[in-house]
Amino acid sequence: NQAASAHFANRRIIVASDASGQMNLTSQQISKYIYPLFADIIVPSSKVGVPSSLRQLDTLNFAPRLGAALQLPFKFVLRAGYGIQYPLEQGNQVLSTGVINIPFLADELNQYNVTPLPTKTLVDFFPPYTLGDVTLASLGSPSFFDLNPSRRNPYIQQYNLTIQKSLSGFLSLEVAYVGSKGTALSLSTPLNTPLPGPGNIQARRAWTIFGQGYYLDNTANSNYNALQTKVEVRNRRGLTLLSSYTYGKSISDQGGDLQNSTVQDPNNVAAERARDGWDQRHLFVTSLTYELPFLRHRQGLVGSILGGWNASSIISIASGLPFTPTISVDSANTGTSRRPDRVGSGRLSDPTIDRWFDVSAFTVPAQYTYGNSGNDILDGPATRNWDFGLLKNFALRKIDEGAFLQFRAEFFNFTNTPNFGLPNTNIQTTTAGKILSAGPARVIQFGLKLSF
């Protein structure tokens, strides 16, 4: 019973309680200081028909799995599958930001250590408090969460249709349609946000003793559709290969990180629907292991050293991740402005790391308005990577019949190809559109393993 949820519509704080209405106000030291400040708006959960978990039990979690396979002529196989899954939902929305869980959690803000002598040590890190030390003014404007107690558990429907062809007993080809649909996904929508306009933001909020709040409900949706192809070689003369290509797209309206909602306009949540931040349109991966035939059966010192090597390789090529142009000013004067106005496509036919997108295609919105640019409308640079390795086992029969010493030489990013990060998205900075980061350079690793 250490959970609380604001009820924004009624301007109340619902605190977990037992059936008699008794709240747990002694387990957290801060509660005795915070509770008196908000006692007039705190209501025990049992008094409003909400369980102490602050959430009604969802009893509709039906998760079937269905699958079928059909053997067709000419060594074709047709497969289909459908299933529903219920992923775990994140319970704690934010660990600690100001006051978010009155009366159980409050932060002492702006008490930072300074140099050369810290203002706090382990001796006085938690100074004694009295009831008069904690006031509404000292808390600032606490943030809050309004948790819908009747929200459904999120669930994902997954489905696929696959046709596979076997050739010569060692080669198989596969083409599949793969899709998924997320329903009742978590979404945090800003609450207590004033309409765009002039004046102090806090003074224009509907609930002035609180700052920015969030309404957590499971109302978001997502969908993913992809064409997936695969070529597989199973141990053909020492070669094992798996090569796949995916052409897909993932869309949702979740608005990014649900702990800190990226919804710009609380009255237009539909504007957040866009490609997911992890969506890559094209993805090609091929991996193989190959027993090198050179001197494989050669006896003596030459065969022991130069023969019996195995090569491994993983090559991956992927199109770039999407990103969103941003601004650093609050044009709407609401505390939630995030995106510019889009006056052009923003795409360049020949982007470079010094100018990855057309910054002039985006402008700062007019005063007291939100930007009309969507989420994840541009693509970052593609990635190309080749990992390569050589391996050899040296038999140690004089030590043990099954003993061997394994030598490995591994080359990560073998070609030392630079994989650049996303550009600076803030159009109001001098480095807007420039790429200032890249992935790791080539790494070479050697290893010995003794097995006996």
Secondary structure by P-SEA (a helix, b strand, c coil): ccbbbbbccccbbbbbbccccccccccccaaaaaaaacccccccccccccccccccccccbbbbbbbbbbbbccbbbbbbbcccccccccccccccccccccccccccccccccccccccccccccccccccccccccccbbbbbbcccccccbbbbbbbbbbbbbccccbbbbbbbbbbbbcccbbbbbcccccccccccccccccccccbbbbbcccccbbbbbbbbbbbbcccccbbbbbbcccccccccccccccccccccccccccccccccccccbbbbbbbcccccccccccccccccccbbbbbbbbbbbcbbbbbbbbcccccccccccccccccccccccccccccccccccccccccccccccccccccbbbbbbbbbbbbbbbcccccccbbbbbbbbbccccccccccccccccccccccccccccccbbbbbbccccc
